[in-house]
Amino acid sequence: MSDDRLRLTVLGSATPYPSADNPCSGYLVSGGATRVWVDAGTGTLGPLQRHVRLDELDAIWISHLHADHCADLLTAYYGALYADIRLAAPIPLYGPPGTADRLADFLTNSAQRSPVESAFAVTELSDGHRVAVGAMALTSRAVEHGMPAFALRVEAGGRSLVYSGDTAPCTALTELAADCDLLLCEAEGDDPAHHTPEQAGATATAAAARRLVVTHVGRAVTPERAVTRAAAHFAGPVEYADPGATFTV
């Protein structure tokens, strides 16, 4: 496997809280020497460190501010500033509007605001936001989740992967995922702010994605059943985001 290949490593995929062997939503996306922590759900900081230290990250990208996608930013803050990590500069953090203030609200326990900007250089996402992070091009689109929420397209070395974040089926996600090599799509269940497994398959088909990985599967559905249900609506390969798995794009 070439070091330049785009890779997706699943740190966790559980919702809405970790299971005994599966943290919440979090992924390490890497390509060449570039490494981005995508969503920092509850429990994902631990397995992240099997692959990369906080001070080796090129960026963090957060889809939305529900705890099962961002809670480990709180412990990452302490790790970055008050333990064995010595940051050369704050870690670039791309997140929804209000990310810095939300972190500060949680962390501050005195009259002085916690210095979240010492750990994270926060850039607020907007629909169509684009940024180059090392070897990767990151494009974000606003999606439909009843709150500010974003999906992500990562391109590197002529390959592409798209992450839905949490969202109902929507045109923005289908457009973002057009002709992607891998679509990582949530399959929570029947909540109208999420995809069902069937809708994940339909989104992959509408986008002409080459491969589908279902994630964020609700607890009422087994991963195996979610894959089967999604595959009924998508002719390409369908897999589950098993914690610890790495997908080479």
C-alpha positions in Angstrom: 0.0 0.0 0.0 1.4 3.3 -1.0 1.9 5.9 1.7 0.2 8.4 -0.6 -3.1 6.5 -0.6 -6.1 8.1 1.0 -7.1 6.0 4.1 -10.0 6.1 6.5 -9.5 4.6 10.0 -12.6 4.1 12.1 -11.9 5.2 15.7 -15.6 4.7 16.7 -19.0 4.6 15.1 -21.5 4.1 18.0 -24.5 6.3 18.7 -25.7 8.0 20.9 -23.2 6.8 23.5 -20.2 4.4 23.4 -20.7 0.7 23.8 -18.2 -1.4 25.7 -16.1 -1.9 22.6 -17.1 1.0 20.3 -16.6 4.7 20.9 -18.9 7.3 19.3 -18.3 8.8 15.9 -14.7 9.5 15.1 -12.3 8.9 12.2 -8.7 9.4 11.2 -8.3 10.4 7.6 -4.8 10.2 6.3 -3.0 10.6 3.0 0.8 10.8 2.7 2.0 12.6 5.8 -1.3 14.4 6.3 -3.5 13.3 9.2 -6.9 14.8 10.1 -9.2 13.8 13.0 -12.7 13.9 11.7 -15.3 14.1 14.5 -14.2 13.7 18.1 -17.1 11.7 19.5 -17.0 10.3 23.0 -14.2 7.9 23.6 -12.3 8.4 20.3 -9.3 10.2 21.7 -8.0 6.9 23.1 -7.9 4.9 19.9 -6.7 8.0 18.0 -3.4 7.7 19.9 -2.7 4.3 18.4 -2.1 6.1 15.2 -1.1 9.7 15.9 -0.4 12.1 18.8 -2.3 15.3 19.2 0.8 17.3 18.3 1.1 15.3 15.1 -2.3 16.1 13.7 -2.6 18.5 10.8 -6.2 19.4 11.6 -9.4 18.5 13.4 -12.7 18.7 11.5 -16.1 18.5 13.4 -19.4 17.9 11.6 -21.7 19.3 14.4 -21.8 20.0 18.1 -23.8 17.0 19.4 -21.7 15.3 22.1 -21.4 12.0 20.2 -19.4 13.9 17.6 -17.4 16.4 19.6 -17.2 15.6 23.3 -13.6 14.4 23.2 -12.5 17.9 22.2 -12.8 18.6 25.9 -10.2 16.0 26.9 -8.1 16.8 23.9 -7.9 20.4 25.2 -6.4 19.2 28.5 -4.1 16.8 26.6 -2.8 19.5 24.3 -2.1 22.0 27.1 -1.5 20.3 30.4 0.1 17.0 29.9 3.0 15.6 27.8 2.1 17.4 24.6 4.0 20.5 23.6 2.3 22.2 20.7 4.4 24.2 18.3 1.1 26.0 17.4 -2.6 25.5 18.2 -4.2 22.7 16.2 -6.3 23.9 13.3 -9.9 23.1 14.1 -12.7 23.4 11.6 -16.2 23.3 13.1 -19.7 24.7 13.0 -20.3 28.3 14.1 -20.0 28.7 17.8 -17.5 25.9 18.3 -14.9 28.0 20.3 -17.5 29.5 22.6 -19.2 26.1 23.2 -15.8 24.6 24.2 -15.1 27.6 26.5 -18.6 27.3 28.1 -17.9 23.7 29.0 -14.3 24.2 30.2 -14.6 27.5 32.1 -15.1 27.1 35.8 -14.0 30.5 37.1 -14.3 34.1 36.2 -11.6 33.7 33.5 -12.5 32.1 30.2 -10.6 28.9 29.4 -8.0 29.6 26.8 -9.4 27.3 24.1 -7.6 29.2 21.4 -4.3 28.2 23.0 -5.1 24.6 22.0 -7.2 25.1 18.9 -7.0 27.6 16.0 -10.8 27.5 15.3 -12.2 28.3 11.8 -15.9 28.2 11.5 -17.4 26.2 8.7 -19.8 27.6 6.1 -21.6 26.0 3.2 -19.0 25.4 0.4 -16.0 26.0 2.7 -12.8 24.8 1.1 -9.3 24.4 2.6 -6.1 22.7 1.8 -4.6 20.7 4.7 -1.3 19.3 3.7 -1.9 16.9 0.8 -5.7 17.0 1.2 -8.4 19.3 -0.1 -11.3 19.5 2.3 -14.7 20.7 1.1 -17.7 21.2 3.5 -21.3 21.4 2.7 -24.2 22.4 5.1 -26.6 19.5 5.5 -30.0 19.0 7.2 -29.8 18.0 10.8 -32.0 20.6 12.6 -28.9 22.5 13.7 -25.7 23.7 12.0 -24.2 20.6 10.6 -21.8 19.8 7.8 -20.7 16.9 5.5 -17.1 16.6 4.3 -15.4 15.7 1.0 -11.7 14.8 1.2 -9.6 14.6 -2.0 -6.0 13.6 -2.3 -4.0 11.8 -4.9 -6.9 11.7 -7.4 -9.1 9.8 -4.9 -12.0 11.0 -2.8 -14.0 10.1 0.2 -17.2 11.8 1.6 -18.5 11.7 5.1 -22.1 12.5 5.7 -21.9 13.6 9.3 -25.4 13.4 10.7 -28.1 14.5 8.2 -31.4 13.6 6.6 -31.1 12.8 2.9 -30.5 16.1 1.1 -29.4 17.5 -2.2 -26.2 19.1 -0.7 -24.9 15.7 0.4 -25.7 14.0 -2.9 -23.9 16.8 -4.7 -20.9 16.7 -2.4 -20.7 12.9 -2.8 -21.0 12.9 -6.6 -18.7 10.2 -8.1 -16.8 9.7 -4.9 -14.7 6.6 -4.4 -16.1 6.0 -0.9 -19.1 7.4 0.9 -19.1 7.0 4.7 -22.8 7.5 5.4 -24.7 7.5 8.7 -27.6 5.0 9.1 -29.1 5.9 12.4 -32.6 4.8 11.8 -36.1 6.3 11.5 -35.4 9.7 13.0 -36.2 12.3 10.3 -33.0 14.1 11.0 -30.9 11.0 10.0 -30.6 8.5 7.2 -32.1 5.0 7.4 -29.9 2.2 6.0 -32.2 2.2 3.0 -31.7 5.9 2.5 -27.9 5.6 2.9 -28.0 3.1 0.0 -30.2 5.4 -2.0 -27.9 8.4 -1.4 -24.9 6.3 -2.6 -26.8 5.4 -5.7 -27.9 8.9 -6.5 -24.4 10.2 -6.0 -22.9 7.4 -8.2 -20.5 6.6 -5.3 -18.3 3.6 -5.9 -18.4 2.2 -2.4 -20.5 2.6 0.7 -19.6 2.3 4.3 -22.5 2.7 6.8 -21.8 4.1 10.2 -23.6 5.6 13.2 -26.0 2.7 13.1 -28.8 3.0 15.7 -28.9 0.5 18.5 -32.1 -1.1 17.3 -30.4 -2.4 14.2 -27.4 -4.8 14.0 -24.5 -3.7 11.7 -25.1 -6.8 9.6 -28.8 -5.9 9.1 -27.9 -2.3 8.3 -25.5 -3.5 5.6 -28.2 -5.8 4.1 -30.8 -3.1 4.1 -28.5 -0.5 2.5 -27.3 -3.0 -0.1 -30.9 -3.4 -1.3 -30.7 0.1 -2.6 -27.1 0.3 -3.8 -25.4 -2.1 -6.3 -21.8 -1.4 -5.2 -19.9 -2.8 -2.3 -21.4 -2.1 1.2 -19.5 -2.4 4.4 -19.9 -1.4 8.1 -17.6 1.1 9.9 -16.3 -1.5 12.4 -14.2 0.2 15.1 -10.5 -0.2 14.3 -11.1 -0.9 10.6 -9.1 0.9 8.0 -10.4 1.5 4.5 -8.0 2.3 1.7 -9.5 4.5 -1.0 
